[in-house]
Amino acid sequence: MSLALIMAGGCGGGPAPAPPPLPGPTPPPTLRLLPALGPPAYVRLRDETRPAILLRPREERSCSVDARPDSRLSFVWTIGPSSPAQGFVELQVSAGAETIYRSAFSLSRRRRWWPVSVPLGSHGPAKLTFRGDHLHAQGRPMKPDEKSSVPWIVVASPRIEGPPAATGRVLLWISQDAVRADHLGAYGYPRPTSPHFDRHATQWVVFENAVSTASWTLPSLASHFTSRYPLFHGALGQSRPRDDRNPTVFEVLGRAGFTVLGLTANDFVSSYFGMANGFDVLRFTGGDEGPEGRQRAEDLNRAALEALGQWHGGDLVLFVHYMDAHYPYDPPPPFDRLFPPDPSAGGADGVRAKSESLYDGEIAYTDAQIDLLLKALDGRGLLRDAVIVYTADHGEEFLDHGGWRHSRTLYREMLHVPLALRLPGIGGRRVADTVSLVDLAPTILDALSVPVPASFQGRSLMPLARGEPLPAREVFAETERKSENVHRLAVQLGSVKYILRTRNADPAERLSEELYDLTADPRERTSVLAHPQTARLRRYAAEYLRRGRAEARAPGTVDAPPELRARLRALGYVQ
């Protein structure tokens, strides 16, 4: 299949057969008031990010609603960092001519989300209006000043809630950081690192050759979320956010009526990097606890179950990104002693043996915690007809090619990641085809009977999940080292893989190239540029770079707070 067809977007391959039966769309018990009140800004406060509108003093925002007798208006509000130091902030909400909420508090109070839930009454169709103001202590409005032109009154997650509804369609998306597929039992690893996943995998669809789009978190998960390759979504560097002109899969699901809840222990999954779009609530659980500022999987599980309080029935997405397998490897007891390293190994081999033993302990610990989350959600009746996704953002290196950790190269230990899907109506199956994680978002939408946006570059893997063939096509992966001014691109077609190093992602500035026959050389030890596929993959790589450079917009910048950069530095990201 030609590169032009791949880049055209959509699912490709003609009309897909009907997906397996799932609960149909349910009338959402929650009606979001964004973007009707205005385009949302994603505001992070106390490690919780929400979509919000920002008001200037005396500014009003309105939208039309149908206020039924049993409905309530719910939102949270706070003050932004640009608020004045003195006085009071007031928020007033009216439905038609009636004021249904009015409250004020001192600007000296600590910033936090202030929750509000008020009955709408029997207003029927009504104009709902939010108005903020800056007051003196005596209740008189402040005179306009320079702060009056700056929006600092934050109203987040405004919505109309009806009575709780029955459970509708459910997506549980389990994402792990830095888990290479070949360290899981279901992928042939001899150590029992993943007994719970291995048990589930016998009933799920397991993709044996899933390839990540990047060898580190931000560009990889941006591809998972947008179904666009890194050069096209833009989040290639540690200070470059995602290009938000194209929707995330969570934005698509939100518009389709899903409540979208996210839990992450990785700072890259945040509004600073353009990764919060589409979440109703995105909670970061890293804080200042645990090794190097991380909390463990059990803390993430607890936060995930608490987050369900934001859901009032109907269709649900729960995204959970675990961080435990990421460096530094520090599994809790007894997992820190579960796989003793070879005591006879010395030097670099000894360091590698110890590191891999601790890494495997982290995987085993998280495997046990994920199983506990599955049991807790199943006990709440959420998983009976749920679509479940299990995957990772990238792998990890233990001197496989002379290095440690990840992000610098594009060899198999970096890019071969687990991908398994639990799909109602489809039994266990193993799929040998090479697939990309850029295919994940369209597959999810197809499984949930939600239309796929034209901006998606991947295709649905549902035919493969049902045992039907899909034409083979090339998959891409990238990484970039700005400190070296070097861009690496991998192109894989079936079992043949080409790696190109360039300056500035410019095919005219080629630095080196490699080609591996993965059937004969699965560990990528010997480059064979004389291979008959070299010219073809070289051409695909050059066309990819030309199109990516042509479509990319000028990169934005990340205005991240010092504490976030400190956490990323502790994980080895910030240079």
Secondary structure, DSSP 8 states (H G I E B T S, - for coil): --HHHHTT-S--SSS-------------SEEE-TTTTS--EEEEETTEEEEEEEE-TT-EEEEEEEE-TT-EEEEEEEE-TTS-SSSEEEEEEEETTEEEEEEEEETTS----EEEEEE--S-EEEEEEEEEEEE-TTS-B----GGGGS--EEEEEEEEE-S---EEEEEEEEEESS--GGGSGGGT-SS-S-HHHHHHHTTSEEEEEEE-SBSSHHHHHHHHHHS--HHHH---STT----TTS--HHHHHHHTT-EEEEEES-TTSSGGGT--TT-SEEEE--TT-SGGG---HHHHHHHHHHHGGG--SEEEEEEEEE-TTSSS----TTGGGSS---TT--HHHHHHHHHHHHHHHHHHHHHHHHHHHHHHHHHTT-STT-EEEEEES---EESTTS-EESSS--SHHHHEE-EEEE-TT---EEEEEEEEGGGHHHHHHHHTT----TT--S---HHHHTT-------EEEEEEETTTTEEEEEEEETTEEEEEEEETT-TTSEEEEEEEETTT-TT--S--TTSTTHHHHHHHHHHHHHHHHHH----------HHHHHHHHHTT---
